[in-house]
Amino acid sequence: RAAAFLYEDLGFAEEPPERPLLIASNYAFRYHPAIAIDRESYEVLLSHAREAGGSGLYFERAAEYAPLARQMPLPARFLPFDTRYWGQEDGTREFAPQRFSLDMEDYRGQYSYVIVPTLTERYLRFDAPEFAKEQAFIRELTQLPIVAEFPQHQALGPSLTVHRAPE
């Protein structure tokens, strides 16, 4: 339903948005909305995968096939929240650094819509003061004006909210 909303209600079936979608998700290749993303978006993901030491083979192959998608390929960028942490001797946790900015100002005017899956929102429930900056950023994302909400349905994947991007 979320993909249909983007393609039909927002008109992306005929014309992709001028600015990319911003999807607050780690899993570009398996998260809903089930949209086709464009070659450039896969190339950005490929670059990130290789910077992180991976082969990026999935993204390389997906970029190759992106132009063949039945749906209009959409530009999208992803916020791959890293929730790995290491226990410290003093009992605190050291979380992995994020590979993207946690400053909302860096996103103003650059994206058309922000998509936040509830699986990302669950990070707000972490009882981890060391993850407070990430939680504050996620809170800011969830407080952007809501355009549409899609509750979870087993056959349609995880629930998510579409927000208006910051101008």
N, C-alpha and C positions, 0 to 999 in steps of 0.2 A: 504493500500500500504506500509506503514512503517513497519508493521509486516512482510509482505512478503519480504521486503528488508532484514530485519534482519535474517529471516529464510532461504531464498533462496540465496540471493546475498552474505551474510556474512557466510553462511554455518551452521547456528545454528540449522537447522532442524535435522542434523545428530549428531552434537556435540555441547553442550553448550560452551560458552566462558569460558576460564580459570578463568577470573576475572569477577565480576558482572558488569552489566550495572548500570550506575548512572543516575537516572531520576530526573530531577529538577522539582518536582511536589508534591503538597500536596495530590493529590487524587489517591493513588495507585490502588484503586479498580475500578475506572471508567475512567481512562485516557488512551488514545491511546499512543503508539501503542498497539493494542489489542494482547498482548503476554501472554502466560502462564508463570507465575512466579513459582519458585520452593518453596517447603515446607519451607526451611530455610528462604527464603525471607519473607514469610508470618509470620513466627515465630518472625522475627525481628520486623515486623510491629505490631504484637500482643503485644510484649514487650513494644514498644513505646506507643501504645494505652493505655495500662494498667498504664504505668508511668504517662500518662497525665490524669488519673482518669477515663478512659472509660472502658467498659467491654471487648472490643476487640472481641466480639462474631463473627463478620463477618470474621476477620482474622483467628480466631481459626477454624472456619468451612472451610474457604478457604484452610488453611494448611492441613486439613484432606483430602480434595479432590484434592489437587495439583498433587499428583502422577497419578491421573486418566485423566489428561488433554490429549486431542487429539494431541496437539502440544508439542514439546519438552519444558518442563518447564525450564525457564532461571533464573539464579541468578540475582537479581536486588536489588538495594538500592535506597531509595527515599530521597529527600531533601524537607521536609514539611515546606515550607516558611510560617511563621505565620505573617499575616498582620494586626492582631488586634492592636488597639491602644486606649489610653486613653487621653482625653484632659486634659491639665494642666492649672492651674490658670494663668500662664504667657502667655497662648495662644499657647504654643508648644504642641507637641504630644509625648507621651511615647509609643513606640511600644513594643509589647511582645518580649521577648528575643527568639532568634532562638535556637533550640535544636541540632544544628549541627555546625560544624566549618565553618567560613567564610574565612578561610585561604587556598588558592589553594594548598599550599605545603602539606597539610594534605591528599590530594587526589592523589598525584603523585604516579604512579605505582600500584594503587590499583583497577583500573577499566578498562574495555575494551573500552567502549564508553560512552559518555555523551549525554543524550537526553534532549533537552530543548523545551518544548511546548511554543508556542507563548503566551499562557495565563500566563506563568511565565515571559516572556520577557516584558509583559505590566507593570510589577512592576517598570520598568525603567522610566515610565511616571509619577510616583508618584511625586507630588511636596511636598516632605517631607525631609528636611535636616536630620531629625532624623532617616531616613531609608537609609542613604547614604552608610553605610558599606554593607548592603544587596545589594544595587544597584551596588556597585563596584564589588561585588562577581558575581552577575548575568552577568555583563558586561564581566568579565573574562571568564565565561563559554561560552558566545556567541562569544568570540573571539578565542576560540579553533579552530583548523582546521576543516572545514566542510567536512563531508563524504557524506551526502545526506540531501536534503530538501524536505519536503512534505507539499504542500500548503493545506489550509483548503478546505474541501469538505463536504457538509452537511451529506452525508451518511457515511463518513469515519471518522468523528470526527475532533477535533482541529488540526491545523497545528503544525508541530514540525520540529526541526532540529537535525540531528544526528552528533555529533562531535567526533573527535578522543580524547580519554582521555589523560590527561597530564601524561607524562612519568617521 
